[in-house]
Amino acid sequence: MRKPIIAGNWKMFKTRDEALYFILKVSTMMPDIDKVDSVILAQSPLMRDLVKRQGENLRIGAQNLYYEDEGAFTGEVSGQLLASYNVDYVVIGHSERRNIFGETDQEVNKKIKAALKHNILPILCVGEHLEERENLQTNQVLSTQITAALDGISKEQMANIVIAYEPIWAIGTGKTATSDMADESCGFIRDLVKTLYDDIVSDTIRIQYGGSVKPENIDELLSKPNIDGALIGGASLDPDKFIYMANAALKRVE
């Protein structure tokens, strides 16, 4: 049984006071970390405050990192710095990074390697645009993104990577892929990992679904065999909703 992972992506939301209120409310309400990985992905200036207050069962992650450890890269954040804050996770290749900031598959690959170098677990985001889905290109897009992102990544390193399937047309739109659609695409990802590596890696890789996940649909999504968790946007900003969704994952393992 793969351990579920519930990750809340705060994006560019929350002030320091708002973040502290949230963390103090939820940190003692998370399921046992031996059963569920519960993660908050926050803006980098919040890292130190959140890690200090994460408690036993919550972990903190970043939303991006640069692939160099240091240098003249104004505005970027290094894996070396994140590791010094004891950050456990980092999102890499989110569609907003790809579409707004022009991040390429090759940069995604470099960032994954940088995260692994500093013992930070990458959450690799992949997903298609609505036009691509309507043109039956979803699998082609996922194959291209994943194959490029995992270039040079060993079987052993795959044990420390999470893949998040986020159809771009469902992010922040209120639209959600049906649970069957989400499971089908996550299943394709699992089969692709099997082709790239082997049965063991395919069986153990954790694959999240992201895209307008909320308390009303998380139970059905997590009931599907290929969906091992959720990457949650707007709903993760509400502490009560995040508590509900993190604990919903317990049903998969109990």
N, C-alpha and C positions, 0 to 999 in steps of 0.2 A: 504494500500500500504506500503510495507516494504521499508525503506530508503536504497538506494544502498550504498555500501561501496567499494571504490577503494583503494587498499593498494599496495604500491610499496615496495618490499623487496630488499634492496640494497645488502644484503649478505655481503661479505667481500670486498666491493668496496668503493671507494672515500676516499680521504684524507680530512683533515679539510678544506682546501681552496676550494677543489672541492665541498664539501658539502655546504659550505657557498654560493658559486656561485649559486648552484642549488636552495637553499631555497630562496635566494633573488629574483631569477627569477620567481619562481612559486607561492610564498606565496600570492601574490595579484591577481593571475589568477585562483584560485580555485572556484568552484561553491559554492553557499550559503550552509553553514553547516547545515541549517535547511532542505535542500533538498538532499544533498549527503555528506557522510562522506569520506573525502580524507585523506589518512594516508601515512606517510613515515616511514618505518621500517629500522632503521640504527644501525650501530655498537655503542655499549654503550659509548665509549669515546666522541661520537659526540652529545650525548643527550642534554647536557646543552646548547650548541651553537644553536642547532636546535629548541629547545623548546622556547628559547628567541626570535626567529625570525619566528615562525610559522604563525603569523598573525591570523586573525579571523576565517578563513575557512579551515585551514590545521592543522592536529594533528600529533604528533610524537609517534612512538612506538619502542619497543625493539624487538630483534630477539630471545631472550631467557631469562630465569631467573631460579634461583635455588629455591627449595621449602623450604629451611630454611632461616630464617631472618638474621642470622649471624652465625659465627663459623669458624672452621679451614677447609675451602673449597677453597683452592687456585685457583684463576682463575675464580671463579663463581661470578655471579651478583645477588643480592637479590632483591626481590620485594620491600622491605623496601627502598632500595637505589633508585630504579626506581621511586617509588612514591614520594620521596623527590625532584626529578627533574620534577615532574608533567608530567610524561610520561602517556599517555592515553591507549596505546595498547601494547600487547606483543604476538608474534608468539610462539605457543607451539606445539611441535610434528612435526615440519617440517621434511620431509623425509631425509634431509641431517643430521639432528640431530639424527634421528632414525638409519640411515644406516651407517654413518661415525662414530658417537660417541656412538652408542649402546643404545640410549635412549629407554626405554621400555614403554609399555602402562601404567604400574603402575606409573612410574615416570611422565609421561604426566599428569595423574590424579592428582598427588601431586602438580605439577606445576600450573595446572588450579586452584586448591584450594588456592594456595599461591597468585596467581594473583588477584583472587576475594577478598581475605582477604584485599588486599591493594588497592582495587577499581581500578584495572587495567583490561581492557577488554581483555580476551584471544581470540586470533584467533587460533582455534584448526584445525590443518592440518591432513588430512587423505587421503589415496590413495593407489592404488595397483601397483605392478610391472607388466611389460608386460606379463611375463609368467603366472601370476595369471589371467590377463584379458583373455588371450588366452585359459586358462583352465576353463573359466566361473566361476571364484572364486571372481570376483570383489565385489559382494554384501556380500559374506561371510567375506572378508577382512574388508570392511567398517563396517559391523556390529560388528565384534570383536573389532576393534579400537575404535569405538564410544562408545560402551557399557562400555568398560573398562575406557575410558577417562572421562565419565560422571558419574561414580560410586560415589554415595553420593552427587551429585549435585542436588539441589532442583529446583522445578519449577520456583521459584522466581529468583534464580541465573541464570537460562537459558536465562533470558531477557538480560543478560550482556555478552553473549557468541556468537561469530561468528564461523561458521564452514567453512573451506576452503577445497573443494575437489580438490586435486592435484594428478592426475594419475602420478606415478613416471616416467613412460616411456615418458611423455610429458614435463618434466621439463628440460629446457635448451637444448633440443634436436632438437628444430625446429618443432617437431611433435606436433600436437594439436588434442585433441579429437574433433570430429565434434560437432557442437552445439547440435545436437540431442543426441549424446553419453553423452556429459557433462550434459545436462538437465535430461537425464534418471537417471544418477547416483546421481545428486543433488536431484531429485525427490525421489529416494530410501532413501536417507538420511533423507529427510523430513518425509517420511512415517515411518522410523525407530524412529525418534524423537516422532512422534505421538504415536507409540506403547510404548515407554519408558515413555512418559508424557501424553499429551492430545492434542486435536485439537488446543487449543489456543497457546500452545508452538510451535506446528508444523507450524501453520500459521504465527507466528511472528518471528521465528528463521531466521536469515539471513545466506544464504549459498553462498559463493563465488566459482568461478571456477578459478583454477590456472594451468598453464602449457603452456608456449610459447604464452601467451596473448600479443597482440600488436595492434596498431591502425587499422591494416587491418582486424582483426577479432573480435574486441571488440563489435562492434555494433550488430553483429549477435548473439554473445554469450549473451549479455544483453537483447536481445529481447525474450529470453526463459523464461517461467513462473517461473521456480524453481531456476534461477540463479539471485542472488541479488547483484552481484558485481564481482570483480576480484582481485586475489592476483597475482601481476605482478612482474616478475623477471627482466631480462635484459632490457626490454623496459622501465622500470621505471627509469633507470639511465640517460636517456635523458630527460631534462626538457620539451622540446617541446612535446615529445610523452606523457609524464605524464600529461601535461596540457590537451592535446587532450582527453586522456582516462578518466580523471576525469570529464571533461565536457561532454563526451559522455553519462555518466550515467544520466545526466539531462533529456535526451530524454525519459527515463523510467518513470519519474515522471511528466513530463510536458504535 
